[in-house]
Amino acid sequence: MAKYGQKSLATLSTVHPDLITLFSEVVKYFDNTILYGYRDPALQFELYKLGRKLEGTEWVIVNKSKVVTYKDGINKLSMHNYSPAKAIDAIPYPVNFKETDRMLFFAGYVLATARQLKEQGKMTHDIKFGGDWNRNTLLDDETFLDYCHYEII
């Protein structure tokens, strides 16, 4: 059985109790790492700037492949910017961002576990995945893919 290291545990402690419940169960059967939970406005803005450059007073996208968020943490809040965070970023271990098939497989496991825990009364919220924002189970209709992202609804 896998378990989280100290860094993942510390990050996990910054999120909504339903996400703690969910990922505490997931790690028992699917080794993963917690990348982000709560993000303060400064960190959120640093992530927002990725793939962008400042033109006058606006941050303009210059490399869409490097964009990781559309929320700046100031004018537009991410679900990561609440305390406790309403979002978590997790990825299968060992970490390989190029293994999108593995991340999708992991997402299926996370979402199925979330549904089961909610049905058992151990969670109160549904979960949304960053690869299927509209929750229609179609992945090719999304314009922004964030395969590590999960948030409460």
C-alpha positions in Angstrom: 0.0 0.0 0.0 1.3 3.4 -1.0 1.4 6.4 1.3 2.1 10.1 1.0 5.4 11.6 1.9 5.7 14.6 4.2 5.4 17.2 1.4 2.2 15.7 0.0 0.7 15.3 3.5 1.5 19.0 4.2 -0.1 20.1 0.9 -3.1 17.8 1.4 -3.8 19.4 4.8 -4.5 22.7 3.0 -7.6 21.5 1.1 -11.3 20.9 1.8 -12.1 18.0 4.0 -13.8 16.1 1.2 -10.6 16.3 -0.9 -8.6 15.0 2.1 -11.0 12.1 2.5 -10.9 11.3 -1.2 -7.1 11.4 -1.7 -6.5 9.6 1.6 -8.5 6.7 0.2 -7.0 7.0 -3.4 -3.4 6.7 -2.2 -4.2 3.3 -0.5 -4.6 1.8 -3.9 -3.0 4.1 -6.5 0.3 5.7 -5.7 0.3 9.5 -6.4 1.8 12.8 -5.4 0.0 15.9 -4.3 1.4 18.9 -6.3 -0.8 21.8 -5.1 -3.5 22.5 -2.6 -3.9 26.0 -1.3 -2.1 28.6 -3.4 -1.7 32.2 -2.1 -2.2 35.1 -4.5 1.5 35.5 -5.2 2.0 31.9 -6.2 -1.2 31.9 -8.3 0.0 35.0 -10.1 3.4 33.4 -10.8 1.7 30.4 -12.3 -0.6 32.7 -14.3 2.4 34.5 -15.9 3.6 31.2 -17.4 3.2 31.3 -21.2 2.4 35.0 -21.1 4.3 38.3 -21.4 3.3 41.8 -20.2 2.2 44.1 -23.0 1.4 47.5 -21.6 -0.9 46.7 -18.6 -2.1 43.2 -19.9 -0.6 39.8 -19.7 -0.9 38.3 -23.2 -0.5 34.6 -24.1 2.5 34.1 -26.2 2.9 30.3 -25.7 -0.4 28.5 -25.1 1.5 25.2 -24.4 3.0 26.8 -21.3 -0.2 28.2 -19.9 -1.2 26.4 -16.7 -4.0 28.6 -15.4 -6.4 31.3 -16.6 -6.9 32.6 -13.0 -4.5 35.3 -11.8 -5.4 35.0 -8.1 -6.2 38.7 -7.9 -9.1 39.6 -10.3 -10.0 36.0 -11.0 -9.7 33.4 -8.2 -8.8 29.8 -8.7 -10.4 27.1 -6.6 -6.9 26.8 -5.2 -7.0 30.3 -3.7 -9.6 29.5 -1.0 -8.6 28.4 2.4 -9.2 25.5 2.7 -8.6 25.1 -1.0 -11.5 23.8 -3.0 -9.1 22.2 -5.5 -6.1 19.9 -5.5 -3.6 18.9 -8.1 -2.4 15.3 -8.0 -0.5 13.1 -10.4 0.3 9.4 -10.4 3.7 8.5 -9.0 6.4 8.4 -10.4 5.6 11.8 -11.9 5.7 12.0 -15.7 3.7 14.8 -17.2 4.0 13.3 -20.7 2.1 10.1 -19.6 -1.4 11.6 -20.3 -2.9 8.1 -20.7 -1.8 7.3 -17.2 -3.2 10.6 -15.8 -6.5 9.8 -17.5 -6.5 6.3 -16.0 -5.8 7.8 -12.6 -8.6 10.4 -13.1 -11.1 7.6 -13.7 -10.0 5.9 -10.5 -10.2 9.2 -8.5 -13.7 10.0 -9.9 -15.0 6.5 -9.3 -13.6 6.6 -5.7 -15.2 10.0 -5.1 -18.6 8.7 -6.3 -18.4 5.7 -4.0 -17.3 7.8 -1.0 -20.2 10.2 -1.6 -22.7 7.4 -1.9 -21.3 6.0 1.4 -21.8 9.4 3.1 -18.1 10.0 3.6 -18.0 13.0 1.3 -20.7 15.7 0.7 -19.5 17.1 -2.6 -19.2 15.8 -6.2 -15.8 16.2 -7.9 -14.9 17.9 -11.1 -11.8 16.8 -13.1 -9.7 19.3 -15.2 -9.8 17.1 -18.2 -13.6 17.2 -18.3 -14.7 20.6 -17.0 -18.3 20.3 -18.1 -18.6 16.7 -16.7 -20.1 15.3 -19.9 -17.6 12.4 -20.1 -16.3 13.7 -23.5 -12.7 14.9 -23.4 -12.4 16.2 -26.9 -14.8 19.2 -26.3 -12.5 20.9 -23.8 -10.3 23.9 -24.7 -8.1 23.8 -21.6 -6.8 20.5 -20.2 -5.5 20.3 -16.7 -5.1 16.5 -16.1 -3.8 16.9 -12.5 -6.7 19.1 -11.3 -9.7 18.0 -9.2 -12.1 20.3 -7.5 -15.2 20.1 -5.4 -18.5 21.3 -6.8 
